[in-house]
Amino acid sequence: MTALLNIGGVDMPTPSDFTVGVQDIKKAERNTNGTLISELIATKVKLDLSWKYVTQAQLTSILSAVAPNFFEVTYFNPVTGANRTATFYSGDRSVGMIDFLGGVGRYKDVKFNLIER
Protein backbone atom coordinates (compact mmCIF):
# COMPACT_ATOMS: atom_id res chain seq x y z
CA MET A 1 0.00 0.00 0.00
CA THR A 2 1.44 3.35 -0.99
CA ALA A 3 -1.52 5.46 0.15
CA LEU A 4 -2.13 6.74 3.66
CA LEU A 5 -5.56 5.11 3.59
CA ASN A 6 -6.93 2.05 1.79
CA ILE A 7 -10.58 1.05 2.11
CA GLY A 8 -11.80 -2.27 0.77
CA GLY A 9 -8.65 -2.73 -1.31
CA VAL A 10 -8.90 0.72 -2.94
CA ASP A 11 -6.32 3.45 -2.24
CA MET A 12 -8.13 6.63 -1.21
CA PRO A 13 -7.07 10.18 -2.05
CA THR A 14 -4.97 11.54 0.80
CA PRO A 15 -7.32 13.16 3.33
CA SER A 16 -6.82 16.82 4.17
CA ASP A 17 -7.32 15.91 7.83
CA PHE A 18 -6.53 12.49 9.28
CA THR A 19 -6.93 11.93 13.02
CA VAL A 20 -6.40 8.60 14.75
CA GLY A 21 -8.29 8.30 18.03
CA VAL A 22 -7.99 5.47 20.54
CA GLN A 23 -11.12 4.63 22.50
CA ASP A 24 -11.08 2.48 25.62
CA ILE A 25 -14.43 0.80 26.12
CA LYS A 26 -14.95 0.18 29.82
CA LYS A 27 -17.53 -1.12 32.21
CA ALA A 28 -17.24 1.21 35.20
CA GLU A 29 -19.15 1.71 38.44
CA ARG A 30 -18.49 2.82 41.98
CA ASN A 31 -18.66 0.50 44.97
CA THR A 32 -20.27 1.36 48.31
CA ASN A 33 -17.05 3.10 49.42
CA GLY A 34 -17.20 5.37 46.37
CA THR A 35 -14.15 3.74 44.77
CA LEU A 36 -14.31 3.41 41.01
CA ILE A 37 -14.23 -0.18 39.75
CA SER A 38 -13.36 -0.31 36.06
CA GLU A 39 -13.03 -3.22 33.64
CA LEU A 40 -11.45 -2.65 30.21
CA ILE A 41 -13.68 -4.40 27.67
CA ALA A 42 -11.80 -3.43 24.49
CA THR A 43 -9.66 -0.77 22.88
CA LYS A 44 -10.85 0.43 19.47
CA VAL A 45 -9.65 2.94 16.90
CA LYS A 46 -11.69 5.80 15.45
CA LEU A 47 -10.44 7.56 12.32
CA ASP A 48 -11.72 11.11 11.73
CA LEU A 49 -11.33 11.92 8.04
CA SER A 50 -12.01 14.92 5.86
CA TRP A 51 -11.14 16.10 2.38
CA LYS A 52 -11.14 19.83 1.53
CA TYR A 53 -11.75 19.47 -2.23
CA VAL A 54 -12.56 16.39 -4.30
CA THR A 55 -13.67 15.70 -7.84
CA GLN A 56 -16.83 13.76 -8.67
CA ALA A 57 -14.73 10.66 -9.45
CA GLN A 58 -12.90 10.90 -6.10
CA LEU A 59 -16.14 11.46 -4.20
CA THR A 60 -17.75 8.45 -5.86
CA SER A 61 -14.71 6.30 -4.98
CA ILE A 62 -14.66 7.45 -1.34
CA LEU A 63 -18.39 7.10 -0.68
CA SER A 64 -18.64 3.75 -2.52
CA ALA A 65 -15.81 2.35 -0.40
CA VAL A 66 -17.61 3.13 2.88
CA ALA A 67 -21.10 2.08 1.71
CA PRO A 68 -20.97 -1.55 2.95
CA ASN A 69 -21.96 -2.32 6.53
CA PHE A 70 -18.38 -3.40 7.41
CA PHE A 71 -15.16 -3.17 5.39
CA GLU A 72 -11.40 -3.62 5.75
CA VAL A 73 -9.32 -0.49 6.26
CA THR A 74 -5.56 -0.25 6.08
CA TYR A 75 -4.17 2.97 7.51
CA PHE A 76 -0.90 4.34 8.78
CA ASN A 77 -0.85 3.85 12.56
CA PRO A 78 1.18 6.65 14.21
CA VAL A 79 1.51 4.62 17.42
CA THR A 80 3.51 1.83 15.74
CA GLY A 81 4.84 3.73 12.72
CA ALA A 82 3.51 0.98 10.45
CA ASN A 83 0.36 0.16 8.50
CA ARG A 84 -2.49 -1.58 10.34
CA THR A 85 -5.51 -3.37 8.87
CA ALA A 86 -8.78 -3.84 10.76
CA THR A 87 -12.53 -4.05 10.14
CA PHE A 88 -14.41 -0.74 10.39
CA TYR A 89 -17.80 0.78 9.75
CA SER A 90 -18.64 4.33 8.76
CA GLY A 91 -20.36 7.03 10.78
CA ASP A 92 -22.56 9.70 9.21
CA ARG A 93 -21.12 11.22 6.05
CA SER A 94 -21.44 14.86 4.97
CA VAL A 95 -20.57 16.43 1.62
CA GLY A 96 -20.51 20.13 0.76
CA MET A 97 -20.89 21.27 -2.82
CA ILE A 98 -18.86 24.18 -4.23
CA ASP A 99 -20.81 24.54 -7.44
CA PHE A 100 -22.54 22.68 -10.25
CA LEU A 101 -21.25 23.83 -13.62
CA GLY A 102 -22.09 22.22 -16.94
CA GLY A 103 -23.68 19.26 -15.20
CA VAL A 104 -20.57 18.53 -13.12
CA GLY A 105 -20.42 18.95 -9.37
CA ARG A 106 -17.34 20.03 -7.45
CA TYR A 107 -17.22 19.15 -3.78
CA LYS A 108 -15.64 20.39 -0.56
CA ASP A 109 -15.60 19.46 3.10
CA VAL A 110 -16.27 15.74 2.73
CA LYS A 111 -16.27 14.44 6.31
CA PHE A 112 -16.95 11.24 8.20
CA ASN A 113 -15.39 8.92 10.72
CA LEU A 114 -14.56 5.25 10.62
CA ILE A 115 -15.05 3.24 13.79
CA GLU A 116 -13.34 -0.07 14.43
CA ARG A 117 -15.77 -2.97 14.75
Protein Blocks (a to p, Z undefined) as FASTA:
>chain_A
ZZfbdgehiacdddfbdcddddddddddddfkopacdddfbdcdddddddfbdcfklmmm
mmmmmmpmbdcdddddfknopacdddddddddddddfbdeehiacdehiacddddZZ
